[in-house]
Amino acid sequence: MKRQNNVTIFLVVLFIGAFGFLYWKSIYDMVWDWYNDPNYSHGFLIPFISGYFLWQRKDDLKSSDFVPSNMGLIILICGLIFYLIGNIAGELFTMKISMLVVLGGAIIFICGIGFFKMIMFPFLYLIFMIPLPYILYDSVAFPLKIFVSKFSVDFLSQIGVLVLREGNIIHLADISLEVADACSGIRSIISLLALSTALAYLTQEGWLKRGALIVLAVPIAVIVNSIRVIGTGILADKYGSEVAQGFFHEFAGLAIFGIAIVMLIISAILLRKIGKKS
């Protein structure tokens, strides 16, 4: 038994060294994105949230037996192939995803499939720390910008504001407003999906309710960002462009995200009550 533990420790240390050598650049680039790109600033929190989920299962993990599985070695090799393909193609997202595949394969190889099942959710939650490839980001952000622009212009027209839309540009009497990525909802969607997934795991029972709460993050993000654009348009029309820009624009972004979190929490409370006997 002692010899088996020594072998396990040796394999873990060997893997950590090899993993760090292979992925240090990908990890550095990922942390750089968290620091510099507001869309992914939540990435700093993801490892800690995942760690909290692991800590919740500490008693089960302590009592679990390690049953190494060669299936993990196959998964690990597949992850290394993904890394090689991403490295040759210069596709950073593939390289970063391969990091999780390699890590998952190593866990299964050393600790076994049963152990991995126990940590599956905390492990898979780490995917939220990986920035999306720009081609996917743009393919989602652009239609969202058009939708928010159109919805906001239709609403402003209904309340008597003189407004015209050209793509994602909203023309008012004294100012033109661009519905940028931050106002489209894409930034809120990325952050709220990570938050709603954690909230669903902590508050909901059953995959149906958990899935519903996660999906709700998308319409909530779109709705609150539409409110932000409409509010900016109303202020610009009534009080001039200076009021709608500067401090208000930055404050509105924070306030709107706070409203989105409140809406998400209320949704979690309501979902939790569904099916419960009073």
N, C-alpha and C positions, 0 to 999 in steps of 0.2 A: 504493500500500500504506500509506504514511504517512497519507494523507488518510483512508483507511478506518479506521485505528487511532484517529485523532482523532475521527471520527464515533462510533466505539464507546465511547470514553472519555466523550464528551459525553452519549451516551444513558444510560450507566451512572450518571453523576453526576446527571443529570436524574431518573432513576428513583429513586435513593436519596433525593433530596430530597422527591419526591412521595410515595414510600412512607412515609417518616418522618412527613410531615405528616398522611397519611391514617390511619396505624395506631399512632401514638404512644400513644393512649389504650388500645387493645387490648393493646399490649405491656406498658404499665404495669400494667393489671389482671391480666395473666397472671403477671408477676413477683410481684405482690402475693399472688396465690394460692399461688405457690411458697413464699413466705416465711411465710404465715399458715396454710395448710392442710397438715397432715402428709401427706395423701394424695398431694400433688404436690410435695413437697420435692425429689424427684429431678429436677424440671424444670430446676434450675440446672445439672445435669450434662449434659443432653441436647445443648445446642449444642456443648459441648466434645467429647463423644463423636462427634458428627456431624463436627466439624472434624477429629478424628483419622482418621476414615474417609476424608475428603477428602485429607488429607495422605498417606495410604497410596497414593493414586492420583496424586500430584503429577507424576510423570514422564510418565504417559499424558496428563494434562491439559496439560502444557507442550507436548507434541508435537501436540496436536489442533488442527485448523483450525476457525475460527468460520465456520459457514455459516448465517447468519440465516434464520429461517423465519417466514413470516406466520401459520403455525398458532399460534405463541406469542401473537400479538396477539389472536387469537380466544379463546384460553384466558384471557388477561389480562382481556379484556372480560367474560367469564363470571364471573371472580373478582370483578370490580367490581360485577357484578349481584348476586352472593351477598352482598357487603358491604352493598349498598343494601337488600336484603331483610332481612338481619339487623339493620341499623340501624333500619329502620322498625318491625320486629317486636320490637325490644329483645332479640334473641336473640344473646347474646355469643359462644356457641360457633360459630355460623354466620359471624360476623364474623372470628373468629380463624382458622377454617378457610379463609376467603376469602383471608387473608393469604398462606397457602402456595400457593393457586391462582394468585394474582396474581404472586407471586415466581417460581413455576415457569413461568408464561407469559412473564414478562420474560426469564428465562434462555433459553428456547427462541427467543424473538423476536430476541434479541441474539446468542446463541451457537450456536443450532441444535439440532435434535433429537438428532443424534449426540453432541454435548457433554452434553446433558441425560441421555442414557442412561448415560453414564459416571459421572454423579454421582447417579443415581436413588436408590440405596439410602441414601446419607448424607442426601439431601434428604428422602426419605419418612420417615426415622427421626425427623425433627423433629416429626412428629405426636404423639410421646409427650410433648412439652412442653406440649401444649394440654390444659387440664383438661376433663374430661367434663361435659356438661350435667347438672344435678342430677336431672332426670327420668330420665335413663339410669342415672346412678349409683345412685339409690334403687331402680330396678327390678331392679338386679343385687344390691345390698347386702341387701335385705330377704329374698329367698329364700335367700341364703347364710347369713344369721343364723339362719333357721329350720332349715336343714340342719345347720349346726354345732351348734346347740342340741340338736336331736334325736339326732344321732350321739353327742354328749358324754354326754347323759343315759342313752342306751342302754348306753354303755360303763360309766359310773359304776354303773348298776344291776347290771350283770353282775359287778362286783367287790365288790358288797355295800354300796355307799354308798346311804343313804336319800335319794332325790332325787325331785323332781317338776318337771315343765316346764309353763309357761304361755306359749305363743308363744316368744319369745326370752328369757324370764325363767326361770332355773333356781333352784328353791327347795331349799336344804339345811336341815339341822336348825337351824343358828344364823344363817344368812345367805341372802340372795337375791342371785344374780348375774345381771346383765344382759349378754347377748351383744351388745355394741354393734358399730358398724360396724368399729372397729379390730380386733375379735376375730372378725369374720365371715370375714376373708380378703380383703375387697375392697381394702384398702390394700396388702396384700402382692401381690395379683394385679396391680395397676396398676404397682407398682415392678418386680416380677419379670418382667412382660411386656417392659418396656423393657430390663431386664438380659438376659433370655433371648434377645431379638432380637439384641442386640449380640453375645452369646456365640455364638449360632448362626452369625452372619455371619463371626466370626473363627475358629471352630473346625470348622465342618462343611462338607462338600462335597456339593453337590446340594441342591435345594430340598426334597426329601422329608425328609431328615434335619434340615434347618434348620426346616422347619415342625413336625416332631415335637418338637424341643426347645422351640420357642416355645409350643406347646400344653401341654407338660408343666408349664409355669409355673403353670397354673390348678390342677390337682390337688395339686401340691406346696404351694401357698399354702393351700388348704383343709385339707390334712392337718396341716400344722404349726400352724395356728391352732386346729384341733380339739384337738391335743395341749396347746396353751396353756390352753384352757378346761378340759380334763380335769385337768391338773395343778393349776390353781387350785381346782377342785372338791375334789380329794383333799386338798390342804393345808388348805382351809377346813374340811373334815369332820374331819380328824385334829387340827389344831392351832388352829383358831379363825379367825375372820374377819380378825383383825389381820395374821396371817401371809400371808394370800392377797391382801392389798391393799397399797397404798403402794409401797415400794421393789421388792418382788417383782413386782408387776404391771408396773411400768415395765421392770425388768430382764428379765422374761420376754419382753416384746415384742421387745427387742433380740436376746435369745438365740435366740428362735424365728426371727427373720428371718435371723440368721446360719446357723442350721441349714438354712433354705430355700435359701440361697445355696450351701451345701456340697452339698445334694442336687442342685441344678441343675448344679453343676460335675461331680459324679459322673455325672449323666445325660449330660452332654456328652462325657465321656471314654468311656462305654460306647457311645454312639451312634457315636462316631468309630471305634471298633474294629469295629463291625458291617460286614461285607463285606470287611474287610481280611484278606489272607492272612498267616498267622503265619510 
